[in-house]
Amino acid sequence: MRVVMIRWHVLAQVAVATALAACGNEVVQPTKVDVSIGQQLIDLKNARDSGALKEDEYKKQRKMLIDSVR
C-alpha cells in the first residue's frame, strides 16, 4: 500500500467539501492534489519541528514515505 501524506490545507478542503455536501443534494468532488515526495518530506519535517509530530512518529512516517517510492 502506498502511503501518501496529505497537506493540512487539503484536509481542510475535504472537510469543507464534506460539510457542504451534507447541506444539500449536490455532490462535491474533492480536488486531486499531486504533491512531490520532496514536498511531503518537507511538510513532515515541519510537522515534527513544530511539535505536531513526535520524533518516533516522524521517523515512522518518513520511512513509510521513502519506502513507498522504492
Distance bins in CASP14 RR format, pairs under 12 A and 6 or more apart:
PFRMAT RR
TARGET T0000
AUTHOR 0000-0000-0000
RMODE 2
METHOD distances of the structure
MODEL  1
1 64 0 0 0 0 1 0 0 0 0 0 0
1 67 0 0 0 0 0 1 0 0 0 0 0
1 68 0 0 0 0 1 0 0 0 0 0 0
2 37 0 0 0 0 0 1 0 0 0 0 0
2 40 0 0 0 0 0 1 0 0 0 0 0
2 64 0 0 0 0 1 0 0 0 0 0 0
2 65 0 0 0 0 1 0 0 0 0 0 0
2 66 0 0 0 0 0 1 0 0 0 0 0
2 67 0 0 0 0 1 0 0 0 0 0 0
2 68 1 0 1 0 0 0 0 0 0 0 0
2 69 0 0 0 0 1 0 0 0 0 0 0
2 70 0 0 0 0 0 1 0 0 0 0 0
3 37 0 0 0 0 0 1 0 0 0 0 0
3 40 0 0 0 0 1 0 0 0 0 0 0
3 44 0 0 0 0 0 1 0 0 0 0 0
3 60 0 0 0 0 0 1 0 0 0 0 0
3 61 1 0 0 1 0 0 0 0 0 0 0
3 62 0 0 0 0 0 1 0 0 0 0 0
3 63 0 0 0 0 1 0 0 0 0 0 0
3 64 1 0 1 0 0 0 0 0 0 0 0
3 65 1 0 0 1 0 0 0 0 0 0 0
3 66 0 0 0 0 1 0 0 0 0 0 0
3 67 0 0 0 0 1 0 0 0 0 0 0
3 68 1 0 1 0 0 0 0 0 0 0 0
3 69 0 0 0 0 0 1 0 0 0 0 0
4 10 0 0 0 0 0 1 0 0 0 0 0
4 32 0 0 0 0 0 1 0 0 0 0 0
4 33 0 0 0 0 1 0 0 0 0 0 0
4 34 0 0 0 0 1 0 0 0 0 0 0
4 35 1 0 0 1 0 0 0 0 0 0 0
4 36 0 0 0 0 0 1 0 0 0 0 0
4 37 0 0 0 0 1 0 0 0 0 0 0
4 39 0 0 0 0 0 1 0 0 0 0 0
4 40 1 0 0 1 0 0 0 0 0 0 0
4 43 0 0 0 0 0 1 0 0 0 0 0
4 44 0 0 0 0 0 1 0 0 0 0 0
4 61 0 0 0 0 0 1 0 0 0 0 0
4 64 0 0 0 0 1 0 0 0 0 0 0
4 65 0 0 0 0 1 0 0 0 0 0 0
4 68 1 0 0 1 0 0 0 0 0 0 0
4 69 0 0 0 0 0 1 0 0 0 0 0
5 11 0 0 0 0 0 1 0 0 0 0 0
5 33 0 0 0 0 0 1 0 0 0 0 0
5 35 1 0 0 1 0 0 0 0 0 0 0
5 36 0 0 0 0 0 1 0 0 0 0 0
5 37 0 0 0 0 1 0 0 0 0 0 0
5 38 0 0 0 0 0 1 0 0 0 0 0
5 39 0 0 0 0 1 0 0 0 0 0 0
5 40 1 0 1 0 0 0 0 0 0 0 0
5 41 0 0 0 0 1 0 0 0 0 0 0
5 42 0 0 0 0 0 1 0 0 0 0 0
5 43 1 0 0 1 0 0 0 0 0 0 0
5 44 1 0 0 1 0 0 0 0 0 0 0
5 45 0 0 0 0 0 1 0 0 0 0 0
5 46 0 0 0 0 0 1 0 0 0 0 0
5 47 0 0 0 0 1 0 0 0 0 0 0
5 53 0 0 0 0 0 1 0 0 0 0 0
5 58 0 0 0 0 0 1 0 0 0 0 0
5 61 1 0 0 1 0 0 0 0 0 0 0
5 62 0 0 0 0 1 0 0 0 0 0 0
5 64 0 0 0 0 1 0 0 0 0 0 0
5 65 1 0 0 1 0 0 0 0 0 0 0
5 66 0 0 0 0 0 1 0 0 0 0 0
5 68 0 0 0 0 1 0 0 0 0 0 0
6 12 0 0 0 0 0 1 0 0 0 0 0
6 13 0 0 0 0 1 0 0 0 0 0 0
6 14 0 0 0 0 1 0 0 0 0 0 0
6 15 0 0 0 0 0 1 0 0 0 0 0
6 30 0 0 0 0 0 1 0 0 0 0 0
6 31 0 0 0 0 0 1 0 0 0 0 0
6 32 0 0 0 0 0 1 0 0 0 0 0
6 33 1 0 0 1 0 0 0 0 0 0 0
6 34 0 0 0 0 0 1 0 0 0 0 0
6 35 1 0 0 1 0 0 0 0 0 0 0
6 39 0 0 0 0 0 1 0 0 0 0 0
6 40 0 0 0 0 1 0 0 0 0 0 0
6 43 0 0 0 0 1 0 0 0 0 0 0
6 44 0 0 0 0 0 1 0 0 0 0 0
6 47 0 0 0 0 0 1 0 0 0 0 0
6 61 0 0 0 0 0 1 0 0 0 0 0
6 65 0 0 0 0 0 1 0 0 0 0 0
7 13 0 0 0 0 1 0 0 0 0 0 0
7 14 0 0 0 0 0 1 0 0 0 0 0
7 31 0 0 0 0 0 1 0 0 0 0 0
7 33 1 0 0 1 0 0 0 0 0 0 0
7 34 0 0 0 0 0 1 0 0 0 0 0
7 35 1 0 0 1 0 0 0 0 0 0 0
7 36 0 0 0 0 0 1 0 0 0 0 0
7 39 0 0 0 0 1 0 0 0 0 0 0
7 40 0 0 0 0 1 0 0 0 0 0 0
7 42 0 0 0 0 0 1 0 0 0 0 0
7 43 1 0 1 0 0 0 0 0 0 0 0
7 44 0 0 0 0 0 1 0 0 0 0 0
7 46 0 0 0 0 0 1 0 0 0 0 0
7 47 0 0 0 0 0 1 0 0 0 0 0
8 14 0 0 0 0 0 1 0 0 0 0 0
8 15 0 0 0 0 0 1 0 0 0 0 0
8 33 0 0 0 0 0 1 0 0 0 0 0
8 35 0 0 0 0 0 1 0 0 0 0 0
8 43 0 0 0 0 1 0 0 0 0 0 0
8 44 0 0 0 0 0 1 0 0 0 0 0
8 46 0 0 0 0 1 0 0 0 0 0 0
8 47 0 0 0 0 1 0 0 0 0 0 0
8 50 0 0 0 0 0 1 0 0 0 0 0
8 52 0 0 0 0 1 0 0 0 0 0 0
9 15 0 0 0 0 0 1 0 0 0 0 0
9 16 0 0 0 0 0 1 0 0 0 0 0
9 31 0 0 0 0 0 1 0 0 0 0 0
9 33 0 0 0 0 1 0 0 0 0 0 0
9 35 0 0 0 0 0 1 0 0 0 0 0
9 43 0 0 0 0 0 1 0 0 0 0 0
10 16 0 0 0 0 0 1 0 0 0 0 0
10 17 0 0 0 0 0 1 0 0 0 0 0
10 30 0 0 0 0 1 0 0 0 0 0 0
10 31 1 0 0 1 0 0 0 0 0 0 0
10 32 0 0 0 0 1 0 0 0 0 0 0
10 33 1 0 1 0 0 0 0 0 0 0 0
10 34 0 0 0 0 0 1 0 0 0 0 0
10 35 0 0 0 0 1 0 0 0 0 0 0
10 39 0 0 0 0 0 1 0 0 0 0 0
10 40 0 0 0 0 0 1 0 0 0 0 0
10 43 0 0 0 0 0 1 0 0 0 0 0
11 17 0 0 0 0 0 1 0 0 0 0 0
11 18 0 0 0 0 0 1 0 0 0 0 0
11 30 0 0 0 0 0 1 0 0 0 0 0
11 31 0 0 0 0 0 1 0 0 0 0 0
11 33 0 0 0 0 0 1 0 0 0 0 0
11 43 0 0 0 0 0 1 0 0 0 0 0
12 18 0 0 0 0 0 1 0 0 0 0 0
12 19 0 0 0 0 0 1 0 0 0 0 0
12 30 0 0 0 0 0 1 0 0 0 0 0
12 31 0 0 0 0 0 1 0 0 0 0 0
12 33 0 0 0 0 0 1 0 0 0 0 0
13 19 0 0 0 0 0 1 0 0 0 0 0
13 20 0 0 0 0 0 1 0 0 0 0 0
13 28 0 0 0 0 1 0 0 0 0 0 0
13 29 0 0 0 0 0 1 0 0 0 0 0
13 30 1 0 0 1 0 0 0 0 0 0 0
13 31 1 0 0 1 0 0 0 0 0 0 0
13 32 0 0 0 0 0 1 0 0 0 0 0
13 33 0 0 0 0 1 0 0 0 0 0 0
14 20 0 0 0 0 0 1 0 0 0 0 0
14 21 0 0 0 0 0 1 0 0 0 0 0
14 28 0 0 0 0 1 0 0 0 0 0 0
14 29 0 0 0 0 0 1 0 0 0 0 0
14 30 1 0 1 0 0 0 0 0 0 0 0
14 31 0 0 0 0 1 0 0 0 0 0 0
14 32 0 0 0 0 0 1 0 0 0 0 0
14 33 0 0 0 0 0 1 0 0 0 0 0
15 21 0 0 0 0 0 1 0 0 0 0 0
15 22 0 0 0 0 0 1 0 0 0 0 0
15 28 0 0 0 0 0 1 0 0 0 0 0
15 30 0 0 0 0 0 1 0 0 0 0 0
16 22 0 0 0 0 0 1 0 0 0 0 0
16 23 0 0 0 0 0 1 0 0 0 0 0
16 28 0 0 0 0 1 0 0 0 0 0 0
16 30 0 0 0 0 1 0 0 0 0 0 0
16 31 0 0 0 0 0 1 0 0 0 0 0
17 23 0 0 0 0 0 1 0 0 0 0 0
17 26 0 0 0 0 0 1 0 0 0 0 0
17 27 0 0 0 0 1 0 0 0 0 0 0
17 28 1 0 1 0 0 0 0 0 0 0 0
17 29 1 0 0 1 0 0 0 0 0 0 0
17 30 1 0 1 0 0 0 0 0 0 0 0
17 31 0 0 0 0 1 0 0 0 0 0 0
18 24 0 0 0 0 0 1 0 0 0 0 0
18 27 0 0 0 0 0 1 0 0 0 0 0
18 28 1 0 0 1 0 0 0 0 0 0 0
18 29 0 0 0 0 0 1 0 0 0 0 0
18 30 0 0 0 0 1 0 0 0 0 0 0
19 28 0 0 0 0 1 0 0 0 0 0 0
20 26 1 0 0 1 0 0 0 0 0 0 0
20 27 0 0 0 0 0 1 0 0 0 0 0
20 28 1 0 1 0 0 0 0 0 0 0 0
20 29 0 0 0 0 0 1 0 0 0 0 0
20 30 0 0 0 0 0 1 0 0 0 0 0
21 27 1 0 0 1 0 0 0 0 0 0 0
21 28 1 0 1 0 0 0 0 0 0 0 0
21 29 0 0 0 0 1 0 0 0 0 0 0
21 30 0 0 0 0 1 0 0 0 0 0 0
22 28 0 0 0 0 1 0 0 0 0 0 0
33 39 0 0 0 0 0 1 0 0 0 0 0
33 40 0 0 0 0 0 1 0 0 0 0 0
33 43 0 0 0 0 0 1 0 0 0 0 0
34 40 0 0 0 0 0 1 0 0 0 0 0
35 41 0 0 0 0 0 1 0 0 0 0 0
35 42 0 0 0 0 1 0 0 0 0 0 0
35 43 1 0 0 1 0 0 0 0 0 0 0
35 44 0 0 0 0 0 1 0 0 0 0 0
35 65 0 0 0 0 0 1 0 0 0 0 0
36 42 0 0 0 0 1 0 0 0 0 0 0
36 43 0 0 0 0 0 1 0 0 0 0 0
36 65 0 0 0 0 0 1 0 0 0 0 0
36 69 0 0 0 0 0 1 0 0 0 0 0
37 43 0 0 0 0 0 1 0 0 0 0 0
37 44 0 0 0 0 0 1 0 0 0 0 0
37 62 0 0 0 0 0 1 0 0 0 0 0
37 64 0 0 0 0 0 1 0 0 0 0 0
37 65 1 0 0 1 0 0 0 0 0 0 0
37 66 1 0 0 1 0 0 0 0 0 0 0
37 67 0 0 0 0 0 1 0 0 0 0 0
37 68 0 0 0 0 1 0 0 0 0 0 0
37 69 1 0 1 0 0 0 0 0 0 0 0
37 70 0 0 0 0 0 1 0 0 0 0 0
38 44 0 0 0 0 1 0 0 0 0 0 0
38 45 0 0 0 0 1 0 0 0 0 0 0
38 46 0 0 0 0 0 1 0 0 0 0 0
38 62 0 0 0 0 0 1 0 0 0 0 0
38 65 0 0 0 0 1 0 0 0 0 0 0
38 66 0 0 0 0 0 1 0 0 0 0 0
38 69 0 0 0 0 1 0 0 0 0 0 0
39 45 0 0 0 0 0 1 0 0 0 0 0
39 46 0 0 0 0 0 1 0 0 0 0 0
39 65 0 0 0 0 0 1 0 0 0 0 0
40 46 0 0 0 0 0 1 0 0 0 0 0
40 47 0 0 0 0 0 1 0 0 0 0 0
40 61 0 0 0 0 1 0 0 0 0 0 0
40 62 0 0 0 0 1 0 0 0 0 0 0
40 64 0 0 0 0 0 1 0 0 0 0 0
40 65 1 0 1 0 0 0 0 0 0 0 0
40 66 0 0 0 0 1 0 0 0 0 0 0
40 68 0 0 0 0 1 0 0 0 0 0 0
40 69 0 0 0 0 1 0 0 0 0 0 0
41 47 0 0 0 0 0 1 0 0 0 0 0
41 48 0 0 0 0 0 1 0 0 0 0 0
41 58 0 0 0 0 0 1 0 0 0 0 0
41 61 0 0 0 0 1 0 0 0 0 0 0
41 62 1 0 0 1 0 0 0 0 0 0 0
41 63 0 0 0 0 0 1 0 0 0 0 0
41 64 0 0 0 0 0 1 0 0 0 0 0
41 65 1 0 0 1 0 0 0 0 0 0 0
41 66 0 0 0 0 1 0 0 0 0 0 0
41 68 0 0 0 0 0 1 0 0 0 0 0
41 69 0 0 0 0 0 1 0 0 0 0 0
42 48 0 0 0 0 0 1 0 0 0 0 0
42 49 0 0 0 0 0 1 0 0 0 0 0
42 62 0 0 0 0 0 1 0 0 0 0 0
42 65 0 0 0 0 0 1 0 0 0 0 0
43 49 0 0 0 0 0 1 0 0 0 0 0
43 50 0 0 0 0 0 1 0 0 0 0 0
43 52 0 0 0 0 0 1 0 0 0 0 0
43 53 0 0 0 0 0 1 0 0 0 0 0
43 58 0 0 0 0 0 1 0 0 0 0 0
43 61 0 0 0 0 0 1 0 0 0 0 0
43 62 0 0 0 0 0 1 0 0 0 0 0
43 65 0 0 0 0 0 1 0 0 0 0 0
44 50 0 0 0 0 0 1 0 0 0 0 0
44 51 0 0 0 0 0 1 0 0 0 0 0
44 52 0 0 0 0 1 0 0 0 0 0 0
44 53 1 0 0 1 0 0 0 0 0 0 0
44 55 0 0 0 0 0 1 0 0 0 0 0
44 57 0 0 0 0 1 0 0 0 0 0 0
44 58 1 0 0 1 0 0 0 0 0 0 0
44 59 0 0 0 0 1 0 0 0 0 0 0
44 60 0 0 0 0 0 1 0 0 0 0 0
44 61 1 0 1 0 0 0 0 0 0 0 0
44 62 1 0 1 0 0 0 0 0 0 0 0
44 63 0 0 0 0 0 1 0 0 0 0 0
44 64 0 0 0 0 0 1 0 0 0 0 0
44 65 1 0 0 1 0 0 0 0 0 0 0
44 66 0 0 0 0 0 1 0 0 0 0 0
45 51 0 0 0 0 0 1 0 0 0 0 0
45 52 0 0 0 0 0 1 0 0 0 0 0
45 53 0 0 0 0 1 0 0 0 0 0 0
45 55 0 0 0 0 0 1 0 0 0 0 0
45 58 1 0 0 1 0 0 0 0 0 0 0
45 59 0 0 0 0 0 1 0 0 0 0 0
45 61 0 0 0 0 0 1 0 0 0 0 0
45 62 0 0 0 0 1 0 0 0 0 0 0
45 65 0 0 0 0 0 1 0 0 0 0 0
46 52 0 0 0 0 1 0 0 0 0 0 0
46 53 0 0 0 0 1 0 0 0 0 0 0
46 58 0 0 0 0 0 1 0 0 0 0 0
47 53 1 0 1 0 0 0 0 0 0 0 0
47 54 0 0 0 0 0 1 0 0 0 0 0
47 55 0 0 0 0 0 1 0 0 0 0 0
47 57 0 0 0 0 1 0 0 0 0 0 0
47 58 1 0 0 1 0 0 0 0 0 0 0
47 61 0 0 0 0 1 0 0 0 0 0 0
47 62 0 0 0 0 0 1 0 0 0 0 0
48 54 1 0 0 1 0 0 0 0 0 0 0
48 55 1 0 0 1 0 0 0 0 0 0 0
48 56 0 0 0 0 0 1 0 0 0 0 0
48 57 0 0 0 0 1 0 0 0 0 0 0
48 58 1 1 0 0 0 0 0 0 0 0 0
48 59 0 0 0 0 1 0 0 0 0 0 0
48 60 0 0 0 0 0 1 0 0 0 0 0
48 61 0 0 0 0 1 0 0 0 0 0 0
48 62 0 0 0 0 1 0 0 0 0 0 0
49 55 0 0 0 0 0 1 0 0 0 0 0
49 58 0 0 0 0 1 0 0 0 0 0 0
50 58 0 0 0 0 0 1 0 0 0 0 0
51 57 0 0 0 0 0 1 0 0 0 0 0
51 58 0 0 0 0 1 0 0 0 0 0 0
52 58 0 0 0 0 1 0 0 0 0 0 0
52 61 0 0 0 0 0 1 0 0 0 0 0
53 59 0 0 0 0 1 0 0 0 0 0 0
53 60 0 0 0 0 1 0 0 0 0 0 0
53 61 1 0 0 1 0 0 0 0 0 0 0
53 62 0 0 0 0 1 0 0 0 0 0 0
54 60 0 0 0 0 1 0 0 0 0 0 0
54 61 0 0 0 0 0 1 0 0 0 0 0
55 61 0 0 0 0 0 1 0 0 0 0 0
55 62 0 0 0 0 0 1 0 0 0 0 0
56 62 0 0 0 0 0 1 0 0 0 0 0
56 63 0 0 0 0 0 1 0 0 0 0 0
57 63 0 0 0 0 0 1 0 0 0 0 0
57 64 0 0 0 0 0 1 0 0 0 0 0
58 64 0 0 0 0 0 1 0 0 0 0 0
58 65 0 0 0 0 0 1 0 0 0 0 0
59 65 0 0 0 0 0 1 0 0 0 0 0
59 66 0 0 0 0 0 1 0 0 0 0 0
60 66 0 0 0 0 0 1 0 0 0 0 0
60 67 0 0 0 0 0 1 0 0 0 0 0
61 67 0 0 0 0 0 1 0 0 0 0 0
61 68 0 0 0 0 0 1 0 0 0 0 0
62 68 0 0 0 0 0 1 0 0 0 0 0
62 69 0 0 0 0 0 1 0 0 0 0 0
63 69 0 0 0 0 0 1 0 0 0 0 0
63 70 0 0 0 0 0 1 0 0 0 0 0
64 70 0 0 0 0 0 1 0 0 0 0 0
END
